[in-house]
Amino acid sequence: MTILCCETSTSVCSAAICKDGEPIKQCICREGSNHARLLPLYIEELLSFAREQSFSIDAVALSEGPGSYTGLRIGTATAKGLCYGLNVPLIPVPTLEVLKVASGIKEGILIPMIDARRMEVYTSVSGEGLPVSGARAVIVENEESLYSGNGEIYYFGDGAEKCLKVLTKSNWHYIPDIVPEAQYVGLLAECGQRKVESKDLAYYEPFYLKEFVAAQSHVKGLK
């Protein structure tokens, strides 16, 4: 199956074409939140590449959250439009699972973290005999606020570095520079069972986990 993949849940923007779970071509920017400008350019480049290679797109995969509210909205709107235009299903995959695949870590306890402002992160826990916990928003005060078990624990993602000052136990290991990427979305989508067909696309929304709360404007005259 050939899948066009989008990942916009964090400040990193990426899109990729994956075939049978393997990345064929990826476009990625790690330099800030330019998703609305970059994602259409990446999609155009990848669709042109697919035509040159005579690839037929079978599905569009989306990293569905949790993550940046604005990023998720951009990715979802783009992915749904592609599904309508190409007449293919949407395959949403959990962003925290994308992070786990991106880490490449095969043993120990895995705790991916996506920044949710201040000392709050979106996270889940899995590994070594543990069932995958559901995604949750956690204010990180110490190790026990995330996981109270034993073993070697690895935490990573764009919400992880800010937790270094409170996660100080020797068996807690911070892994830097792990970000969700579209190529890993494709790997998960290939083996995923969940599909959103065209008749249900209008009702699909990303997984925000928390409701969006607008901050008060600092511009004089605006409330």
C-alpha positions in Angstrom: 0.0 0.0 0.0 1.3 3.5 -0.9 0.4 6.1 1.8 0.8 9.8 1.8 1.6 10.9 5.4 1.3 14.1 7.3 2.8 15.1 10.7 2.1 18.5 12.2 1.5 17.9 15.9 4.6 19.8 17.1 6.9 22.6 15.8 8.4 20.1 13.3 6.5 19.9 10.0 6.9 16.8 7.8 5.2 14.9 5.0 6.2 11.6 3.4 5.3 8.9 1.0 5.6 5.4 2.4 5.2 2.1 0.5 4.5 -1.1 2.3 5.6 0.5 5.6 8.9 1.8 4.2 9.6 5.5 3.7 10.3 6.4 0.0 10.6 10.2 0.3 10.2 12.6 3.1 10.1 16.4 3.4 10.8 17.9 6.8 11.4 21.2 8.5 12.6 21.3 12.1 13.0 25.1 12.3 9.7 26.4 13.7 6.0 26.6 13.2 5.5 27.2 9.4 3.1 24.4 8.9 0.4 26.4 7.0 3.0 27.5 4.4 5.2 24.4 4.2 2.8 21.5 4.3 1.1 22.4 0.9 4.5 22.7 -0.7 5.6 19.4 0.7 2.4 17.7 -0.5 2.8 19.2 -4.0 6.3 17.9 -4.2 5.4 14.4 -3.0 2.4 14.1 -5.3 4.6 15.2 -8.2 7.2 12.5 -7.1 4.4 9.9 -7.0 3.3 10.7 -10.5 6.9 10.5 -11.8 7.2 7.1 -10.1 3.8 5.9 -11.2 2.7 5.4 -7.6 -1.0 5.4 -6.9 -1.9 6.8 -3.5 -4.0 4.3 -1.6 -4.6 6.2 1.6 -3.6 9.4 3.5 -2.2 8.9 7.0 -2.3 11.5 9.7 -0.6 11.9 13.1 -3.8 12.8 14.9 -2.5 14.1 18.3 -2.3 15.1 21.0 -0.2 18.1 20.3 -0.3 21.7 19.1 -3.9 22.7 18.6 -3.0 24.9 15.5 -0.7 22.3 14.1 -3.3 19.5 14.4 -5.9 21.7 12.7 -3.6 22.4 9.8 -2.7 18.8 9.4 -6.2 17.5 9.6 -7.7 20.0 7.2 -4.9 19.2 4.7 -5.3 15.4 5.1 -9.1 15.5 4.8 -8.9 17.6 1.6 -6.4 15.1 0.1 -8.7 12.2 1.0 -11.6 13.9 -0.8 -9.5 14.8 -3.8 -7.8 11.4 -4.2 -10.9 9.5 -3.1 -9.0 7.5 -0.5 -9.5 6.7 3.2 -7.8 8.6 6.1 -5.7 6.5 8.5 -5.2 8.4 11.8 -2.4 7.2 14.1 -1.7 8.4 17.7 1.2 10.9 17.9 2.6 9.4 21.1 3.0 6.1 19.3 4.7 7.9 16.4 7.2 9.3 19.0 7.9 5.8 20.4 8.7 4.4 16.9 10.9 7.5 16.2 12.9 6.8 19.4 14.0 3.4 18.2 14.1 2.1 21.8 13.1 -1.6 22.1 13.4 -2.2 25.8 12.7 -0.5 29.1 9.8 1.7 30.0 9.0 4.3 27.3 7.5 7.7 28.2 7.0 10.0 25.2 6.2 13.6 26.1 4.7 16.3 24.0 4.8 19.9 25.3 1.5 21.1 26.7 2.9 24.4 28.1 4.5 25.2 31.5 5.3 21.9 33.3 2.4 20.0 31.7 3.0 17.3 29.0 0.9 14.9 27.0 2.2 11.5 27.7 1.6 7.7 28.0 3.6 4.8 29.4 4.4 1.4 27.9 7.0 -1.3 27.9 8.2 -4.6 29.4 5.0 -6.3 30.3 3.0 -3.1 30.7 -0.1 -2.4 28.6 0.0 0.8 26.7 -1.6 3.5 28.9 -4.0 5.9 27.4 -2.8 9.4 26.5 -3.1 11.9 29.4 -2.1 15.4 30.3 0.2 15.5 33.3 1.8 18.3 35.3 5.3 16.9 36.0 6.3 17.5 39.5 8.5 14.4 40.1 9.0 10.8 38.8 5.9 9.5 40.5 3.6 11.9 38.7 4.5 10.0 35.5 5.4 6.4 36.6 5.9 4.8 40.0 7.4 1.5 38.9 10.9 0.3 38.6 13.3 -0.5 35.7 15.1 1.6 33.2 12.9 4.5 32.0 13.4 6.5 28.9 11.7 9.8 28.2 11.8 11.9 25.1 9.9 14.3 22.9 9.6 18.1 22.8 8.1 18.1 26.3 10.9 16.1 27.9 13.8 18.5 28.2 12.0 20.9 30.6 11.5 18.0 32.9 15.2 17.3 33.5 15.2 19.4 36.7 12.6 17.3 38.4 13.3 13.8 36.9 16.6 13.2 38.7 16.6 9.5 39.6 19.5 7.5 38.1 17.2 5.1 36.2 15.4 7.9 34.4 17.1 8.6 31.0 16.4 11.6 28.9 16.9 11.0 25.1 17.3 14.3 23.2 16.3 15.1 19.6 13.4 12.7 19.2 10.6 14.2 17.2 7.5 12.7 15.4 8.1 12.4 11.7 5.8 11.5 8.8 7.9 8.5 7.8 7.0 6.8 11.2 3.3 7.7 10.7 3.5 5.6 7.5 4.9 2.6 9.4 2.1 2.7 11.9 -0.6 3.3 9.3 0.5 0.3 7.3 -0.3 -2.1 10.2 -3.2 0.0 11.6 -6.8 -1.2 11.5 -8.6 2.1 11.8 -9.7 3.9 8.7 -12.0 6.9 8.1 -13.9 6.4 4.9 -15.1 9.3 2.7 -18.6 9.2 4.1 -17.3 9.9 7.6 -14.6 12.4 6.9 -16.7 15.4 7.6 -17.1 14.3 11.2 -13.5 13.4 11.9 -11.6 15.7 14.2 -8.0 15.3 15.6 -7.3 14.1 19.1 -6.8 17.3 21.1 -7.0 15.6 24.5 -7.7 19.0 26.1 -10.0 21.8 24.9 -8.3 24.8 23.3 -8.2 27.8 25.6 -7.2 31.1 23.9 -4.7 33.2 25.8 -5.5 36.9 26.5 -4.2 39.2 23.9 -1.3 41.5 24.7 -2.2 43.9 21.9 -3.5 47.2 23.2 -7.2 47.5 22.6 -7.9 43.8 22.2 -9.6 41.7 25.0 
